[in-house]
């Protein structure tokens, strides 16, 4: 499979990377070689009886149930170590910016 420079540039754009022309050339060569290798593996594996396991943890016994537990430290200690506290909760900078409209709604 041939990887074009435009493909590499598009991938870089999607990943928000700014690549020089030399980097685009290098990535075109390296990523193209990876794709050729993957194609060869797919051809080699065709017809083989292979079980694909996509789980991160292979043994379900390694997983534990999610159960709430009391914190090791006191709530007041947590709040005392925070940069900002509001209404008994740790206040963090907002992720989303909302614009206030004239009628006070967001």
TORKOL-4160 file (C-alpha; in steps of 0.2 Angstrom, whole numbers, padded with zeros to 4 digits, m for minus):
106
<pt num="1" X="0000" Y="0000" Z="0000"/>
<pt num="2" X="0007" Y="0017" Z="m0005"/>
<pt num="3" X="0006" Y="0031" Z="0007"/>
<pt num="4" X="0005" Y="0048" Z="m0002"/>
<pt num="5" X="0012" Y="0064" Z="0005"/>
<pt num="6" X="m0005" Y="0071" Z="0005"/>
<pt num="7" X="m0010" Y="0057" Z="0017"/>
<pt num="8" X="0004" Y="0061" Z="0029"/>
<pt num="9" X="m0001" Y="0079" Z="0028"/>
<pt num="10" X="m0019" Y="0075" Z="0032"/>
<pt num="11" X="m0014" Y="0064" Z="0047"/>
<pt num="12" X="m0003" Y="0077" Z="0053"/>
<pt num="13" X="m0017" Y="0090" Z="0052"/>
<pt num="14" X="m0029" Y="0078" Z="0061"/>
<pt num="15" X="m0016" Y="0076" Z="0075"/>
<pt num="16" X="m0013" Y="0095" Z="0075"/>
<pt num="17" X="0005" Y="0092" Z="0071"/>
<pt num="18" X="0015" Y="0105" Z="0061"/>
<pt num="19" X="0027" Y="0095" Z="0050"/>
<pt num="20" X="0041" Y="0101" Z="0039"/>
<pt num="21" X="0043" Y="0095" Z="0021"/>
<pt num="22" X="0058" Y="0084" Z="0027"/>
<pt num="23" X="0047" Y="0076" Z="0041"/>
<pt num="24" X="0033" Y="0073" Z="0029"/>
<pt num="25" X="0045" Y="0064" Z="0018"/>
<pt num="26" X="0052" Y="0054" Z="0032"/>
<pt num="27" X="0035" Y="0049" Z="0039"/>
<pt num="28" X="0029" Y="0045" Z="0022"/>
<pt num="29" X="0043" Y="0032" Z="0020"/>
<pt num="30" X="0041" Y="0025" Z="0038"/>
<pt num="31" X="0023" Y="0024" Z="0039"/>
<pt num="32" X="0022" Y="0017" Z="0022"/>
<pt num="33" X="0034" Y="0003" Z="0027"/>
<pt num="34" X="0023" Y="m0001" Z="0042"/>
<pt num="35" X="0008" Y="m0002" Z="0031"/>
<pt num="36" X="0017" Y="m0014" Z="0020"/>
<pt num="37" X="0022" Y="m0025" Z="0035"/>
<pt num="38" X="0004" Y="m0025" Z="0041"/>
<pt num="39" X="m0002" Y="m0030" Z="0023"/>
<pt num="40" X="0010" Y="m0044" Z="0023"/>
<pt num="41" X="0004" Y="m0050" Z="0041"/>
<pt num="42" X="m0014" Y="m0050" Z="0035"/>
<pt num="43" X="m0009" Y="m0060" Z="0020"/>
<pt num="44" X="0001" Y="m0072" Z="0030"/>
<pt num="45" X="m0013" Y="m0074" Z="0043"/>
<pt num="46" X="m0027" Y="m0077" Z="0031"/>
<pt num="47" X="m0033" Y="m0094" Z="0033"/>
<pt num="48" X="m0024" Y="m0097" Z="0049"/>
<pt num="49" X="m0035" Y="m0102" Z="0064"/>
<pt num="50" X="m0030" Y="m0087" Z="0076"/>
<pt num="51" X="m0040" Y="m0081" Z="0090"/>
<pt num="52" X="m0040" Y="m0062" Z="0092"/>
<pt num="53" X="m0041" Y="m0056" Z="0110"/>
<pt num="54" X="m0044" Y="m0037" Z="0111"/>
<pt num="55" X="m0046" Y="m0036" Z="0130"/>
<pt num="56" X="m0032" Y="m0027" Z="0139"/>
<pt num="57" X="m0034" Y="m0039" Z="0154"/>
<pt num="58" X="m0034" Y="m0057" Z="0148"/>
<pt num="59" X="m0040" Y="m0065" Z="0164"/>
<pt num="60" X="m0057" Y="m0059" Z="0170"/>
<pt num="61" X="m0052" Y="m0064" Z="0188"/>
<pt num="62" X="m0040" Y="m0050" Z="0188"/>
<pt num="63" X="m0054" Y="m0037" Z="0187"/>
<pt num="64" X="m0062" Y="m0031" Z="0203"/>
<pt num="65" X="m0080" Y="m0024" Z="0206"/>
<pt num="66" X="m0081" Y="m0006" Z="0208"/>
<pt num="67" X="m0086" Y="m0002" Z="0226"/>
<pt num="68" X="m0086" Y="0014" Z="0235"/>
<pt num="69" X="m0074" Y="0015" Z="0249"/>
<pt num="70" X="m0070" Y="0028" Z="0262"/>
<pt num="71" X="m0055" Y="0039" Z="0258"/>
<pt num="72" X="m0040" Y="0036" Z="0268"/>
<pt num="73" X="m0038" Y="0055" Z="0273"/>
<pt num="74" X="m0051" Y="0066" Z="0281"/>
<pt num="75" X="m0062" Y="0077" Z="0270"/>
<pt num="76" X="m0056" Y="0093" Z="0278"/>
<pt num="77" X="m0038" Y="0088" Z="0275"/>
<pt num="78" X="m0042" Y="0086" Z="0256"/>
<pt num="79" X="m0051" Y="0103" Z="0256"/>
<pt num="80" X="m0037" Y="0112" Z="0265"/>
<pt num="81" X="m0024" Y="0106" Z="0252"/>
<pt num="82" X="m0035" Y="0112" Z="0237"/>
<pt num="83" X="m0030" Y="0129" Z="0229"/>
<pt num="84" X="m0049" Y="0134" Z="0229"/>
<pt num="85" X="m0064" Y="0128" Z="0238"/>
<pt num="86" X="m0082" Y="0133" Z="0235"/>
<pt num="87" X="m0097" Y="0127" Z="0244"/>
<pt num="88" X="m0087" Y="0113" Z="0252"/>
<pt num="89" X="m0080" Y="0107" Z="0235"/>
<pt num="90" X="m0064" Y="0108" Z="0226"/>
<pt num="91" X="m0065" Y="0121" Z="0213"/>
<pt num="92" X="m0056" Y="0119" Z="0197"/>
<pt num="93" X="m0054" Y="0129" Z="0181"/>
<pt num="94" X="m0068" Y="0127" Z="0169"/>
<pt num="95" X="m0065" Y="0116" Z="0153"/>
<pt num="96" X="m0079" Y="0124" Z="0143"/>
<pt num="97" X="m0082" Y="0142" Z="0140"/>
<pt num="98" X="m0100" Y="0148" Z="0140"/>
<pt num="99" X="m0106" Y="0165" Z="0134"/>
<pt num="100" X="m0118" Y="0174" Z="0144"/>
<pt num="101" X="m0133" Y="0181" Z="0134"/>
<pt num="102" X="m0142" Y="0197" Z="0137"/>
<pt num="103" X="m0156" Y="0188" Z="0146"/>
<pt num="104" X="m0144" Y="0179" Z="0157"/>
<pt num="105" X="m0145" Y="0162" Z="0149"/>
<pt num="106" X="m0131" Y="0152" Z="0143"/>
